[in-house]
Amino acid sequence: MKEHKMSRRSFLKVGAVASAAGLMTAAPVAANAAAPAASTAADEENCFGLFQKKPKYIFLFIGDGMGTAQIQSARFYQGTVTNNGAITEAELSFTQFPEVGSVTTYDSTSFCPDSASTATSIASGQKTESGVINMCPWTRDVPYETIAEKLHKQKGYKVGIVSTVNIDHATPAAFYAHQKTRKNYYQIGVELANSGFEYFAGGEFQKVNGDGTGPNNHEVAAQAGYNVVTTQAGAAALKAGAGKTLIIAENLADGKAMNYAMDAAPGEWQLTDYVRKGIELLDNSNGFFMMVESGKIDWACHANDAAASIHDVIEMHNAVQAAVEFYAQHPDDTLILVTADHETGGLGIGYKTTNYDTFLTNLAHQKMSYAKFDSTYVNNYVRDQTPFETAMQDVKANFGLTLPTDPDAANAGKLLLTDYEVENLRTAYERTLKVGSSSQSKMSQQDYELYGTYIPFSMAICHTINHKSGVDHTTYAHTGAMVNLYARGQGADKFRGVYDNTEIFHKLAELTDVQ
């Protein structure tokens, strides 16, 4: 006889019914007294199923790595720098949403999970191993269908997937792909083309040419009927009715992803622009689902670059505002969710040497991300074996950190370097010229704790300005911290409270009545 397995959600529902039955048997008087309330609750639940208006336009924003500290640091920074250093907290578009939930993020292998497994939980309602995309854990032989696929197939919703990192990266892939490992990049790109989803936008495929024996991922998408657009002008020219579209951002940076928000040139499209274009292309009377990932929040926090993280959170706030403007036109049909897959970096607001103070305006002196500093300056230092004092002039110009021997030292304020900080930077610089970045297995424990697997000089710079600003990180990886979920619109009240990330899928499935 075939064994029937019961899901955790079904188990809880059956348990609730059994408890009610036990109450009726053991205490008839009390049970009868409670009957009107129980009946009312049942009627309300039935009424919800029958009469609750279903959201027709669903936005799911995922700030990859965006824990509560990432959100609060952006709010504190924005409030402080716009109010002459006053202790003022700014609002973000989504922190004003009426409903807030708190979400656990662990997967089947770790309390500090990766993006593949956590995005799988959000997309399909199932736990799996770190590194696995929409496949059952351990055997990896059963694929999971995602909420995007269900809405597309069962309800005829148009679907859009947007990311500031590679379009085949773990989080966007978890809404259309099913792979034993997130590293099957070419196969993920093939699944993208086969999904039939109407809109993709983001960074370049990671293994665009595969093994070189077949068509590249662009050609595979084109053969599947996609408009493959690789210029900003081409993206801007797209109009409603354009058909299935894949946009690869024209201006690519580290890892073939989009630029950090703080590095984007004037007029360069950022996350908000791709969300607005997605709305234009997806809008229809039947409905749409759009997953939008701000992926470089995660990348910045891996590198302990607090300023880059803050600016990408602020850009995500702008992108969510575009959805809020759409919501204002369709308030009875729109649901907006903003959450994270996990927290990255173990960001803390407060540092040992700043005691009970923060000096977040110091971060306003940082003009570029660690990644752009690497590509613009550090590569040349290594090539030319540039003297430390010369390199520190670029550090002063781009981060504000100033040597005590600098002619402007008297005007450096809190960004004046101490002798201890200078020696830390000098040591990191010397290691950069001799060794550069390295893998953890080839580093001493001390060097890994100081620099991770990044360029030592850039890490030392980021750590120094972070500490002077009153922020710090505990890791170069992910943490097990809970994340928030903010909700507005039709069905938003279902997302309040404390729950597991798998429940995001189940709540969406219930709201939209997909099976």
Secondary structure per residue as TSV (DSSP state, phi and psi in degrees):
chain	resnum	aa	ss	phi	psi
A	1	M	-	360.0	137.2
A	2	K	-	-69.0	132.7
A	3	E	-	-82.9	130.2
A	4	H	-	-100.6	123.9
A	5	K	-	-97.1	144.1
A	6	M	-	-106.7	133.4
A	7	S	-	-73.1	161.5
A	8	R	H	-61.1	-39.4
A	9	R	H	-65.1	-42.3
A	10	S	H	-64.6	-39.3
A	11	F	H	-59.9	-43.2
A	12	L	H	-64.8	-39.6
A	13	K	H	-66.6	-43.7
A	14	V	H	-63.0	-40.6
A	15	G	H	-61.0	-39.0
A	16	A	H	-65.5	-41.2
A	17	V	H	-64.4	-43.2
A	18	A	H	-62.9	-40.3
A	19	S	H	-62.6	-41.3
A	20	A	H	-64.9	-40.1
A	21	A	H	-64.5	-40.7
A	22	G	H	-63.2	-38.1
A	23	L	H	-63.4	-41.4
A	24	M	H	-62.7	-41.3
A	25	T	H	-73.0	-44.0
A	26	A	H	-78.3	-30.8
A	27	A	-	-142.1	79.3
A	28	P	H	-57.4	-40.8
A	29	V	H	-65.3	-48.9
A	30	A	H	-63.2	-39.3
A	31	A	H	-65.1	-43.5
A	32	N	H	-65.1	-36.1
A	33	A	H	-64.4	-33.1
A	34	A	H	-85.4	-9.6
A	35	A	H	-57.1	-45.1
A	36	P	H	-58.0	-41.4
A	37	A	H	-66.6	-42.6
A	38	A	H	-64.5	-40.6
A	39	S	H	-63.5	-41.7
A	40	T	H	-61.9	-42.7
A	41	A	H	-62.8	-41.3
A	42	A	H	-65.8	-42.2
A	43	D	H	-61.2	-40.4
A	44	E	H	-64.1	-39.7
A	45	E	H	-66.6	-41.8
A	46	N	H	-64.5	-40.9
A	47	C	H	-62.7	-36.7
A	48	F	H	-59.5	-46.3
A	49	G	H	-64.3	-35.2
A	50	L	H	-85.8	-38.1
A	51	F	H	-116.9	-10.8
A	52	Q	-	-62.4	124.1
A	53	K	-	-69.0	133.1
A	54	K	-	-88.1	138.3
A	55	P	-	-66.1	130.1
A	56	K	S	-96.8	-25.3
A	57	Y	E	-123.8	115.5
A	58	I	E	-120.1	124.7
A	59	F	E	-110.2	126.3
A	60	L	E	-119.3	105.7
A	61	F	E	-95.9	129.7
A	62	I	E	-120.9	112.2
A	63	G	E	-85.8	99.5
A	64	D	T	-61.5	123.1
A	65	G	B	79.8	4.2
A	66	M	-	-86.7	86.0
A	67	G	-	-80.3	-175.6
A	68	T	H	-65.3	-33.1
A	69	A	H	-67.9	-35.4
A	70	Q	H	-63.8	-41.2
A	71	I	H	-66.7	-47.3
A	72	Q	H	-66.4	-37.9
A	73	S	H	-62.8	-37.3
A	74	A	H	-67.0	-41.1
A	75	R	H	-65.4	-45.0
A	76	F	H	-65.9	-42.8
A	77	Y	H	-61.4	-50.1
A	78	Q	H	-61.8	-42.9
A	79	G	H	-66.5	-38.5
A	80	T	H	-73.5	-47.3
A	81	V	H	-71.2	-23.7
A	82	T	T	-92.3	0.6
A	83	N	T	-131.0	39.7
A	84	N	T	52.4	39.3
A	85	G	T	85.6	0.8
A	86	A	-	-67.9	151.7
A	87	I	-	-76.4	87.6
A	88	T	-	-132.6	132.3
A	89	E	-	-98.3	124.1
A	90	A	-	-86.8	153.9
A	91	E	-	-91.1	146.2
A	92	L	-	-105.4	161.9
A	93	S	T	-54.8	-41.2
A	94	F	T	-88.3	-20.0
A	95	T	T	-72.3	-8.4
A	96	Q	T	-93.9	1.0
A	97	F	-	-64.5	147.2
A	98	P	S	-73.4	-21.6
A	99	E	E	-119.0	136.9
A	100	V	E	-134.5	134.2
A	101	G	E	-120.2	164.9
A	102	S	E	-123.3	126.7
A	103	V	E	-122.5	132.3
A	104	T	E	-82.8	152.0
A	105	T	-	-127.3	0.0
A	106	Y	-	-61.4	157.2
A	107	D	-	-117.4	-166.4
A	108	S	S	-77.7	-6.1
A	109	T	S	-119.1	-18.5
A	110	S	-	-159.0	150.8
A	111	F	S	-78.8	-15.7
A	112	C	S	-110.6	80.9
A	113	P	-	-82.0	174.6
A	114	D	-	-105.9	177.5
A	115	S	H	-72.2	-31.0
A	116	A	H	-63.6	-47.8
A	117	S	H	-72.6	-39.6
A	118	T	H	-71.0	-38.8
A	119	A	H	-67.2	-34.3
A	120	T	H	-59.7	-44.0
A	121	S	H	-59.7	-43.5
A	122	I	H	-68.6	-41.4
A	123	A	H	-78.1	-35.3
A	124	S	H	-121.8	-7.2
A	125	G	S	76.5	18.8
A	126	Q	-	-126.7	143.4
A	127	K	-	-82.7	145.4
A	128	T	-	-149.2	-176.5
A	129	E	-	-76.2	154.1
A	130	S	T	-57.9	136.0
A	131	G	T	90.5	-6.0
A	132	V	-	-105.2	139.5
A	133	I	B	-114.6	109.5
A	134	N	S	53.0	40.7
A	135	M	B	-131.4	148.2
A	136	C	-	-62.1	149.3
A	137	P	T	-70.9	157.9
A	138	W	T	72.2	-65.5
A	139	T	T	-82.0	-29.2
A	140	R	-	52.9	42.8
A	141	D	-	-121.7	3.0
A	142	V	S	-124.9	116.2
A	143	P	B	-78.7	151.3
A	144	Y	-	-105.6	137.0
A	145	E	-	-85.2	136.8
A	146	T	-	-93.0	163.9
A	147	I	H	-62.0	-35.2
A	148	A	H	-65.3	-43.3
A	149	E	H	-65.5	-40.5
A	150	K	H	-65.5	-45.2
A	151	L	H	-64.7	-37.1
A	152	H	H	-66.7	-46.3
A	153	K	H	-79.5	-46.1
A	154	Q	H	-87.3	-31.5
A	155	K	S	-112.9	-7.8
A	156	G	-	72.2	18.8
A	157	Y	-	-67.7	141.8
A	158	K	E	-75.0	150.9
A	159	V	E	-129.3	137.5
A	160	G	E	-127.3	142.0
A	161	I	E	-129.1	121.8
A	162	V	E	-128.6	140.3
A	163	S	E	-151.5	147.3
A	164	T	E	-83.2	-11.0
A	165	V	E	-104.4	-164.4
A	166	N	E	-60.0	139.1
A	167	I	T	-68.4	-15.5
A	168	D	T	-104.1	15.5
A	169	H	S	-70.0	166.5
A	170	A	H	-55.9	-47.2
A	171	T	H	-67.1	-52.5
A	172	P	H	-62.7	-37.7
A	173	A	H	-60.8	-31.8
A	174	A	T	-65.5	-9.4
A	175	F	T	-99.1	-7.1
A	176	Y	T	-140.3	-9.5
A	177	A	-	-118.3	164.2
A	178	H	-	-145.0	100.6
A	179	Q	B	-139.6	145.4
A	180	K	S	-65.7	-26.5
A	181	T	S	-142.5	141.6
A	182	R	T	-65.0	-13.5
A	183	K	T	-82.7	-2.4
A	184	N	-	-78.9	63.3
A	185	Y	H	-63.5	-45.2
A	186	Y	H	-63.2	-43.5
A	187	Q	H	-64.1	-35.3
A	188	I	H	-62.9	-41.6
A	189	G	H	-62.1	-35.9
A	190	V	H	-66.7	-40.7
A	191	E	H	-64.2	-35.3
A	192	L	H	-55.8	-49.8
A	193	A	H	-63.9	-35.5
A	194	N	H	-81.1	-11.3
A	195	S	H	-65.8	-33.0
A	196	G	-	77.8	0.8
A	197	F	-	-59.2	148.4
A	198	E	S	-82.3	-21.5
A	199	Y	E	-147.2	124.9
A	200	F	E	-129.1	141.1
A	201	A	E	-153.1	138.1
A	202	G	E	162.9	-154.1
A	203	G	E	-78.6	176.4
A	204	E	-	-71.9	153.4
A	205	F	-	-59.3	146.1
A	206	Q	T	-80.2	-32.7
A	207	K	T	-126.4	61.3
A	208	V	T	-56.6	-31.2
A	209	N	T	-96.0	0.2
A	210	G	T	57.6	-134.6
A	211	D	T	-91.4	5.8
A	212	G	S	85.3	0.3
A	213	T	S	-96.7	-8.2
A	214	G	S	-134.4	-173.6
A	215	P	-	-65.0	147.1
A	216	N	-	-74.7	171.1
A	217	N	H	-62.0	-32.0
A	218	H	H	-63.7	-45.4
A	219	E	H	-66.7	-38.5
A	220	V	H	-60.5	-44.0
A	221	A	H	-65.1	-42.6
A	222	A	H	-62.4	-41.8
A	223	Q	H	-63.9	-25.3
A	224	A	T	-87.2	5.7
A	225	G	T	97.4	13.3
A	226	Y	-	-88.8	141.2
A	227	N	E	-73.8	117.0
A	228	V	E	-100.8	111.2
A	229	V	E	-114.7	127.2
A	230	T	-	-124.0	11.3
A	231	T	S	-125.8	151.4
A	232	Q	H	-66.5	-37.2
A	233	A	H	-63.8	-40.1
A	234	G	H	-64.7	-38.1
A	235	A	H	-66.6	-42.7
A	236	A	H	-63.9	-30.7
A	237	A	H	-76.9	-14.3
A	238	L	-	-65.7	138.4
A	239	K	-	-125.5	163.9
A	240	A	T	-51.9	138.0
A	241	G	T	90.4	7.3
A	242	A	-	-69.5	-17.2
A	243	G	-	90.6	-173.7
A	244	K	S	-60.0	133.4
A	245	T	E	-137.7	136.6
A	246	L	E	-122.4	118.8
A	247	I	E	-109.7	123.2
A	248	I	E	-103.8	123.2
A	249	A	-	-55.2	139.3
A	250	E	S	-71.7	-40.3
A	251	N	S	-97.7	102.1
A	252	L	B	-106.0	149.4
A	253	A	-	-125.5	-139.8
A	254	D	G	-58.5	136.2
A	255	G	G	66.7	17.6
A	256	K	G	61.1	26.6
A	257	A	-	-97.9	175.1
A	258	M	B	-69.1	161.8
A	259	N	-	-65.5	151.0
A	260	Y	-	-59.3	150.5
A	261	A	G	-56.8	-38.5
A	262	M	G	-72.9	-15.1
A	263	D	G	-98.8	-9.9
A	264	A	-	-65.5	137.9
A	265	A	-	-73.9	156.9
A	266	P	T	-55.5	130.3
A	267	G	T	85.5	-8.9
A	268	E	-	-72.6	132.9
A	269	W	-	-64.1	136.7
A	270	Q	-	-121.0	-169.1
A	271	L	H	-56.0	-42.6
A	272	T	H	-58.2	-40.9
A	273	D	H	-64.0	-39.2
A	274	Y	H	-73.2	-29.1
A	275	V	H	-68.8	-44.5
A	276	R	H	-62.2	-41.4
A	277	K	H	-66.4	-37.7
A	278	G	H	-61.5	-42.3
A	279	I	H	-60.5	-43.5
A	280	E	H	-62.1	-41.8
A	281	L	H	-81.8	-27.7
A	282	L	H	-93.2	-22.5
A	283	D	-	-56.7	125.3
A	284	N	-	-159.8	165.4
A	285	S	S	-72.1	-19.0
A	286	N	S	-84.0	-32.8
A	287	G	-	129.5	164.8
A	288	F	E	-150.2	160.4
A	289	F	E	-127.4	126.5
A	290	M	E	-127.3	120.1
A	291	M	E	-98.1	126.9
A	292	V	E	-124.4	118.5
A	293	E	E	-108.4	128.1
A	294	S	E	-94.5	88.3
A	295	G	T	-80.1	-21.0
A	296	K	H	-87.0	-3.5
A	297	I	H	-59.2	-45.6
A	298	D	H	-61.6	-47.7
A	299	W	H	-61.9	-40.3
A	300	A	H	-64.1	-41.1
A	301	C	H	-73.8	-32.0
A	302	H	H	-56.0	-40.3
A	303	A	T	-89.1	6.6
A	304	N	T	57.6	33.5
A	305	D	-	-98.6	91.6
A	306	A	H	-64.6	-39.7
A	307	A	H	-65.1	-43.7
A	308	A	H	-63.1	-40.2
A	309	S	H	-60.5	-47.2
A	310	I	H	-59.2	-45.7
A	311	H	H	-67.7	-32.2
A	312	D	H	-75.3	-30.5
A	313	V	H	-64.9	-41.1
A	314	I	H	-64.7	-38.6
A	315	E	H	-66.5	-35.4
A	316	M	H	-65.0	-38.8
A	317	H	H	-55.7	-41.5
A	318	N	H	-64.9	-41.1
A	319	A	H	-65.5	-40.6
A	320	V	H	-64.2	-34.8
A	321	Q	H	-61.9	-33.8
A	322	A	H	-62.6	-39.1
A	323	A	H	-68.7	-36.5
A	324	V	H	-63.1	-38.4
A	325	E	H	-64.9	-37.6
A	326	F	H	-66.4	-41.6
A	327	Y	H	-57.7	-39.5
A	328	A	H	-61.2	-26.7
A	329	Q	H	-87.0	-20.9
A	330	H	S	-136.1	58.0
A	331	P	T	-64.6	-26.8
A	332	D	T	-88.7	-7.3
A	333	D	T	-120.8	-1.3
A	334	T	E	-114.8	139.2
A	335	L	E	-126.6	129.6
A	336	I	E	-120.0	125.4
A	337	L	E	-119.2	137.7
A	338	V	E	-130.5	121.3
A	339	T	E	-150.6	-165.9
A	340	A	-	-136.9	157.7
A	341	D	S	-82.5	-29.8
A	342	H	-	-173.3	174.7
A	343	E	E	-99.5	144.5
A	344	T	E	-123.2	138.0
A	345	G	T	92.7	-15.5
A	346	G	T	59.8	45.5
A	347	L	-	-63.6	133.3
A	348	G	E	-127.0	141.8
A	349	I	E	-99.2	110.5
A	350	G	-	126.3	138.2
A	351	Y	-	-141.1	157.4
A	352	K	G	-55.0	-47.7
A	353	T	G	-82.2	-10.8
A	354	T	G	-98.9	-2.2
A	355	N	T	52.6	-119.6
A	356	Y	T	-93.0	13.3
A	357	D	-	-113.6	158.5
A	358	T	-	-129.7	152.8
A	359	F	-	-134.1	62.9
A	360	L	G	-66.7	-19.6
A	361	T	G	-65.0	-19.3
A	362	N	G	-58.4	-34.9
A	363	L	G	-67.3	-17.7
A	364	A	G	-68.3	-16.7
A	365	H	G	-80.5	-13.1
A	366	Q	-	-80.1	119.3
A	367	K	-	-98.2	-14.3
A	368	M	S	-153.4	161.4
A	369	S	-	-72.9	164.3
A	370	Y	H	-56.3	-37.8
A	371	A	H	-65.8	-42.9
A	372	K	H	-71.0	-33.7
A	373	F	H	-62.9	-39.6
A	374	D	I	-59.5	-51.6
A	375	S	I	-72.9	-31.6
A	376	T	I	-84.3	-36.8
A	377	Y	I	-120.5	-52.1
A	378	V	I	-63.7	-38.4
A	379	N	H	-57.1	-37.5
A	380	N	H	-71.7	-36.0
A	381	Y	H	-60.2	-43.9
A	382	V	H	-65.4	-43.5
A	383	R	H	-63.5	-43.0
A	384	D	H	-96.5	-3.9
A	385	Q	T	51.7	51.8
A	386	T	-	-63.1	138.0
A	387	P	-	-61.9	148.2
A	388	F	H	-56.2	-46.9
A	389	E	H	-62.8	-34.1
A	390	T	H	-67.8	-44.7
A	391	A	H	-60.8	-34.3
A	392	M	H	-68.4	-18.6
A	393	Q	H	-68.3	-36.8
A	394	D	H	-69.5	-36.2
A	395	V	H	-63.5	-42.3
A	396	K	H	-61.4	-43.5
A	397	A	H	-68.7	-32.3
A	398	N	H	-106.5	-14.5
A	399	F	H	-130.7	-11.9
A	400	G	-	83.5	-10.3
A	401	L	-	-68.7	127.8
A	402	T	B	-126.4	132.1
A	403	L	-	-68.4	147.0
A	404	P	T	-61.4	-24.1
A	405	T	T	-87.5	-1.9
A	406	D	S	-71.0	143.3
A	407	P	T	-58.1	-25.6
A	408	D	T	-96.5	14.7
A	409	A	G	-56.2	-36.3
A	410	A	G	-66.2	-20.7
A	411	N	G	-103.7	6.8
A	412	A	-	-78.2	-18.0
A	413	G	G	59.0	-134.6
A	414	K	G	-74.5	-4.8
A	415	L	G	-96.1	6.9
A	416	L	B	-71.2	127.2
A	417	L	-	-78.5	139.0
A	418	T	-	-81.8	166.2
A	419	D	H	-59.7	-38.5
A	420	Y	H	-62.2	-44.6
A	421	E	H	-67.0	-37.3
A	422	V	H	-62.6	-43.9
A	423	E	H	-66.3	-37.3
A	424	N	H	-62.0	-43.1
A	425	L	H	-67.4	-39.3
A	426	R	H	-65.0	-42.9
A	427	T	H	-62.1	-43.4
A	428	A	H	-65.1	-37.5
A	429	Y	H	-66.3	-44.1
A	430	E	H	-63.1	-40.1
A	431	R	H	-65.4	-36.5
A	432	T	H	-61.6	-44.7
A	433	L	H	-67.3	-33.3
A	434	K	H	-89.8	-38.6
A	435	V	T	-119.3	-42.1
A	436	G	-	75.1	-153.8
A	437	S	S	-77.8	161.4
A	438	S	-	-154.0	169.3
A	439	S	-	-84.1	156.0
A	440	Q	G	-59.9	-36.0
A	441	S	G	-66.6	-20.3
A	442	K	G	-102.3	5.7
A	443	M	S	-112.4	156.0
A	444	S	-	-73.5	160.1
A	445	Q	H	-58.8	-40.5
A	446	Q	H	-62.6	-46.0
A	447	D	H	-65.4	-39.2
A	448	Y	H	-65.8	-41.8
A	449	E	H	-64.1	-32.3
A	450	L	H	-77.2	-39.5
A	451	Y	H	-127.3	-8.0
A	452	G	T	58.8	-146.1
A	453	T	T	-102.4	22.8
A	454	Y	S	-99.1	175.3
A	455	I	-	-63.2	122.2
A	456	P	H	-55.4	-42.6
A	457	F	H	-63.5	-44.8
A	458	S	H	-64.5	-39.1
A	459	M	H	-65.8	-41.4
A	460	A	H	-63.7	-37.7
A	461	I	H	-63.5	-49.1
A	462	C	H	-60.7	-45.3
A	463	H	H	-61.9	-39.7
A	464	T	H	-65.7	-48.2
A	465	I	H	-70.6	-32.8
A	466	N	H	-59.5	-50.5
A	467	H	H	-63.9	-38.7
A	468	K	H	-67.7	-22.0
A	469	S	H	-90.1	-15.8
A	470	G	T	95.4	29.5
A	471	V	E	-132.7	158.4
A	472	D	E	-157.2	167.6
A	473	H	-	-127.2	154.3
A	474	T	S	-103.7	-13.6
A	475	T	-	-155.6	161.7
A	476	Y	S	-99.1	7.6
A	477	A	S	-120.3	-154.7
A	478	H	E	-97.0	164.3
A	479	T	E	-122.5	174.0
A	480	G	-	-96.0	14.4
A	481	A	-	-64.0	144.5
A	482	M	-	-68.1	157.1
A	483	V	E	-122.4	161.3
A	484	N	E	-91.0	156.7
A	485	L	E	-129.3	126.8
A	486	Y	E	-109.3	135.3
A	487	A	E	-134.6	141.7
A	488	R	E	-144.9	139.0
A	489	G	E	111.8	-160.6
A	490	Q	T	-65.1	116.1
A	491	G	T	87.1	5.6
A	492	A	G	-60.2	-32.2
A	493	D	G	-63.4	-19.6
A	494	K	G	-72.0	-10.6
A	495	F	G	-105.6	10.3
A	496	R	-	-82.1	160.3
A	497	G	E	101.8	-163.8
A	498	V	E	-117.3	128.0
A	499	Y	E	-160.6	171.8
A	500	D	E	-84.2	157.1
A	501	N	T	-63.6	-24.5
A	502	T	H	-62.9	-25.6
A	503	E	H	-69.3	-20.9
A	504	I	H	-60.0	-46.5
A	505	F	H	-59.5	-49.7
A	506	H	H	-64.0	-38.2
A	507	K	H	-66.0	-40.8
A	508	L	H	-66.2	-40.1
A	509	A	H	-63.3	-41.3
A	510	E	H	-66.6	-41.8
A	511	L	H	-64.7	-34.8
A	512	T	H	-100.1	-4.6
A	513	D	T	62.1	43.5
A	514	V	-	-98.3	155.6
A	515	Q	-	-107.3	360.0
